[in-house]
Amino acid sequence: MCGKIKQAGQETGINMKIKHIIWDWNGTLLDDLWLSIKAINIVLKRYHLPEINADQYLEIFTFPVIDYYERLGFDFKKNPFKVVGTEFIEEYTKRQLKPALHESAMELITCLQQNGVTQSILSAARQQMLDKLIKHHDLQSFFVNVIGQDDHYAHGKTNAGKVWVKSLDVQPHEVLFVGDTLHDLDVAKAIGADCVLVAGGHTGYHRLADSNATVFRNLRELKSWLNENSYCEES
């Protein structure tokens, strides 16, 4: 049975003893879908491959991203993944300060902080880029830790997530992971945390719902749900 998009007020089956929230970054808090499409289309054009639109991107994006590049048509025997992957990151980095946070993102993380819920970020992005963007958006005070990766090839973040959860002063079942991809759901399962997914990032909502996960249409709906469960009450 396929999952359904959750509306505020619906039962989700999530354990509501939340003490800590782990956020994904790209697509979840940062509204960078448009930039990811723009950057990859520059690279696709360079290699004489068909460019993609948003609908196509949302259907094929996946982790590890090497599989996504194969779906785009890259032949790694001719052009190694590390080469084309680096070219994408170079195009993205040129414009990295242009994407804004998703609507309601600042309001939501502020509300959670005011209600005593600690927060962190776990991202497949390179640590150096992640740190720069967190500072650019003036978010340092909201997160007890910001965890990126050693390189920019986005292999995944499961191992980093396991290490981080073990270091927390809360139990895994008291952690809620919020992401926008099926990989985020896999990471949450691997670290023993509950998970909710938010459409509007890097995966189409029906793909998220087909996983039978709890899915919200946007951060505003997630905020309403957290508010109903007394985790994000307005001060």
N, C-alpha and C positions, 0 to 999 in steps of 0.2 A: 504494500500500500504506500502510495507516494505521500510525502509530507505536505503540509499546507502552509501557506504564508500566514503567520500569526498576527492577529490583531490585538491591540491592547485589551486586556480583560479576559483573554482566552487562557485556558489551562495549557501549560507547556510541558509539564513533567520534569521541569528543572528543579533541582534542590535549591531552595531559596535561603540557605544559610550562607550567603555570600559575604566574604570578608575581604576578598581581593579580586580585582578584574585585570586580566591580561588582554591588552589591545593589540590587534594587528595594526599596522600603520598604513601602507599603501592601499587605497581603496576603501579602507574602513574608517579611518579618521581623516586621511588626506584624499581629496577629490582629484585624483590624477589619472583617471581613465583616459581622458582626452589626450594627455601628454604621452601616455604609453602607446596609444594608437598613432599619434603624430610621429613619434620617434621611430617606431617599427616600420612605418610606411616609408620613411626616408631611406631606411636600410633596405627594405624590399625593392624599392625603385632602383637603388644602386646595383642590386644583383639581378635586375630584370625579372623580378617576381611580382605576381599580382598584389596590389595593395588591398587592404581590408577596411571594412567599415566597423562601426561599433557593434552591430548585431553579430557579425562574423567573429569579432574578437571575443565577445562574451560567450560564444559557443565553443571556442577552441582553446582559450587560455587555460593552462594547467601547470602543475608542479610535478616533477622538476621542470623548469622552463625549457630545458633541452628538448623535451617532448613537444612542447608548444612550437618551438622553432622548426621541428620536423614537420608538424602539421602545416606550417606556413610554406613549406616546400623547399627549405634549405637542404642542400646535399653536403653533408659534412666531410665527404671524401674530397670534394672540390674546395670547400670553404669551411675550415674547422669551426666548431661551435665557439671556441674561445675568441676567435677573430670577430665573427658576426655579433656575438654577445657583447663584446667590448664596444663595437661600433654603436650598438643600440644604447648602451650606457652613456657613451660620449654624447650622443644626441639628446638623451634625457637630461644629462647633467647640465648642458648648456642652458636648459630652460627650467631647472629644478626648483627655482624660487617662484615660479609663476602659479602653480596650482595652489588653490586655497583649501582650507579645511572644509569638510562637509558641513552643510547647514546643520545647526544644533550640536555640533561636536564640542565646541568650547563650552556651551551652556551645560552639556551633559557631564563632561569631566569635572567642571567646576562644582556642579551639584553633588556629584558622588564624593568629591573631596570634602565638601562641607558636611556630608552625612557620615564621614568617618570610614569610607571604603577606600583602601589603598589601591593604587593602580600602577601598572607597568606596561611597557611596550615590548613586544617580541616580533621582530621583523626579519624577513629574508633579505632586506637591503643591506648594503655594506655599512659597517659601523660608522665610518667617517662621514658618509653622506647623511645617514640618519641623525647623527649628532648635530650636523650643520642645520638640518631642517627643523629639528626640535628647537634649536636656539632661534632660528629665523622666525618661527611662529610663537616664540616666547612661552614654551610649554614646560620648561625645566622643573618648575615647582610642583607640577601635578603628578610626576611619576617617581616612584622610589627606585626604578631602574629602567634603562632604555637599552635593549639588547639587539644588536645587529649581527652581521656576519663578517668573516674575515675577507671575503671576496665578493664580487658583484654578479656571480653566476647563478644565484638563487636556486641552489640545490634543495633547500628546505631548511626547517628550523626545529625539527623534532628534538635533536640531541640538546640543543641550547635550551629548549623548553623544559626538558627533564631536569637538567642541572639547576635551572632557575627555580622550579617548583620545590625541589629538595631543599633549597636554601631559605625558602619562605617560612615565616613563623605561623603558618596556617596549614591545614590539611588540604590535600588535592581536591577533595569534595567541597571545600569552601571557596574554591577558585572558579571564576567564570571566565571563559575565553570568548572574546568577541572578535569575529573575523568576517571576511567577505568571500572566501574561497573554500573549496572542498578540502584543500590541504590544511586549512585552519581547523576544520572538523577532525581530520586525522591526527593533527598535533594534540588537540584537546583530549582525544581518546587515549593517545599514547601517554600523556602526563596525568591522566586520571581526573581531569577537570570537566565540568559541564561546559556546554558550548551553545552560543546562539550566533547565527549568521545574519548579516545585514546586506540586503540587495542594494544595488547602486554602485558597487565597486567593480571588481574584475571578473565576476561570474554572473551569468544570467540568472534571474530569480528562479526560473523553473528548474534549472540544474541544481540549485541549492535545495529547493523543496523536494526534489526527487530523492535526495539523500535521507529524507525523513527527519532532518534536523529542524530545530526551531528557527524560523526565518522571519525577520521583520523587513518591511519595505524600506525603511530608512531609520536614521538615528532618532528622529522624533518619536516614532512608534516604540522604539526600544526605551527611550526615556519615560514614556507613559507607562510602560510595563514595569519598569523599575520603580517608578513613583507609586504605583498601585501596591507594590510589595514593600513600600517604605524604605527603599534604598536611595531614592532621589527626590526627597520631599523638598519643596522650595522653602528657603529660610525666610 
